[in-house]
Amino acid sequence: MVKPGRSHSPFGQRVTLGISLILLVLGLWAFVIEPNRLIIRSETVGLKGWPNQLSGLRIAVIGDIHAGSLYINDSKLRQIVTLTNSQQPDLIVLLGDFMVQPGFLKSEVVPEKIAASLKDLHAKLGVYAVLGNHDWWFNGERVRKAFDDAGIKVIDNQALPLEKDGNRFWLAGLGDAWTGGPAVKETFATVPAGAPTVALTHNPDLFLQLPNRDLLLLAAHTHGGQVNLPFVGRLVVPSNYGQRFAAGLVREGGNTLFVTTGIGTSIFPVRFRVPPEIVILTIHPD
């Protein structure tokens, strides 16, 4: 006697089909749609001791371009320039990791080509950069020269005064925590005590090494974990402090940190609930 084959109920088939469609849509979103997006995100930060005369200073914050990673091609670099310039920021800062390690769905783009694509960035107070770990793993001095030659000044472990409408503040760049030999004490020794200061670095782990001066530190590096699951959080954050400095605004010890989630991808070409971003940060007195 032949036993009849086991069959699935129509309800079970619909559930299976529904789950399959949901997984397909999520996969398309995470691997195709979201990594290829580019949004403008506006943030406002209040700083203790920031002068009223400099209220409303607008800084375009760009990090982790990773040219050569999936979706970060010449067209995307031009889009970064066009979108950033359209916001008419007072200052543009580039927070490192312009390069990418060649590998799966990643190809090397030389720094001279990246700098040539970004040289049309324009802001009244200038365009400044610091280098990241991927830049040093490639060739930090070559990346620095390419950007300097394109008119984008790299200020690792340097500080310089800037003026907006005759009112001075300081811009301090710090070397990358992993690879750039950050000289925190030496750099801030050149900044007058009490002067309003914006600091730049690639890796936010330097935040706790800053002097307590009511500083604003801008950083990148984490990519916001690239994947931020509901009820679970950010899966992988390359920081000694886990999710503490993963993204956005953090205030500790009198200083303020802002971490951008960046534009490109590293390791895997995936983003989920962490869209590529250009941040327009507006500073006001607290």
Summary of the structure (lengths in Angstrom):
residues: 286
radius of gyration: 21.6
end to end distance: 84.1
largest distance: 96.7
contacts: 980
relative contact order: 0.20
helix: 30%
strand: 26%
